[in-house]
C-alpha cells in the first residue's frame, strides 16, 4: 500500500470519517479551490470570509471568477464576527467561510445559524486548527466541508501539503474527481521538498534560525526554493503556473510520522500557552481569549505589541523565534490590497490587529528553557505589551487605545524583517 493510501486511512481514523471523504493536494489552498468549485462557486458568485486571513484564501475565490466578501473580525478571537455576517449576504452569496485563527475555532454554531437562514454552505478553514474542537466536535467535522494545511508552521507539518474533508457523498465524489485531475509534482519539486524538510529538522530553533528564515523568505519569494506561497500568489490575482498539483509520497511519509505525535503536539502547545498565560498575568496582561465553545490548540500564541518592528529586531538580537502571522489583513501582502477587492477602511479591527500582532512559538521545539527566555524577554519589554482593548476600540475610534503604560522611548520603526 502506498504512503498516500496509508495516510488517508490514518487521517480517516483520527477524524472519524471514511477515506472516500478525504482529498489530498500539494497545498491546502489547492484543496480549498477544489472544494469551492465542487460547491458550485463560479463567476458572479460571492464567498464571505474573515477580513483577517492569508491572501491565498481570497485568491482561490478569485481564480474561480467569484468575489471575496470580507467581514471584520471579533477582537477577542481574531476570527470572523458572526454578528456582522448577515449584513454582507446578497442574492449572489454562495458560501460562508469560518476560520480557526491561531488554532481557535470560530463560533461555528452561530455561523451555521446564519447560513441556514439563507440556505448557504459553510466551509471551514482549518489551516491553523487541526485537532482542535468546537462544541466538542473536531474542527472541520461540523460543517459542509473543511480544508486543512500542513505547511511549514502548522499543527503538523509536511513542509507543503493540504487536505479536504467532505461528508456529503456527492461533494466527496466531485473532490475525488478533482484530486485525480491534479498534476503530479515534478521530480525536482519532490526532491527539493525532501531536502528542505531535512534542513528544517537540522536547524530548528538553533542560533542560525533568523539567518535561515531570512534566506528562506528571500529565495521562496523569488521562486528559487519551495515556499508557502509563490511570488505570483502575492503579487497578483491570476492563478500561477503549477498551482493545481496533487499530493506526493514525500509529503505522505512525513505526515505519517507527524500524525503519530499529534496528540503530544497539541498537549505541548496547550501547556506552553498556559505557561505564557501565567507569565503575562504577572505583567498585568491577559492571555488570548478562550471561549467556552472551543478548545484552543495554539498553533500560534498571539499577543499585541506597540512597535512590532522594534520587538522583532530585539528578538532577533537575542535569537528568539518570535513569529509574524499576520503582518497584513491579507498576509503576507502589504501595501495596496485593491487587487483583492479589500478596502482597509471597512475592516478597522483586522487592520489594527495586523499592525500590532506577534506570535510566540508553541511547537514541540519550544523547550522549557526557550519558553523561560521568551518570558524574560516579555518582561524586559513590558511597556511594549498591549491589551485587546486596542482592537475593541479600533472600530469606534482612530485614536490610540493602548492598554498598557506609555510606549518605550527606545522603540524604533527602522528595524524590519519583512
Order of alpha helices (4+ residues) and beta strands (2+ residues): alpha-beta-alpha-beta-beta-alpha-beta-beta-alpha-beta-beta-beta-beta-beta-alpha-alpha-alpha-alpha-alpha-alpha-beta-beta-alpha-beta-alpha-beta-alpha-beta-alpha
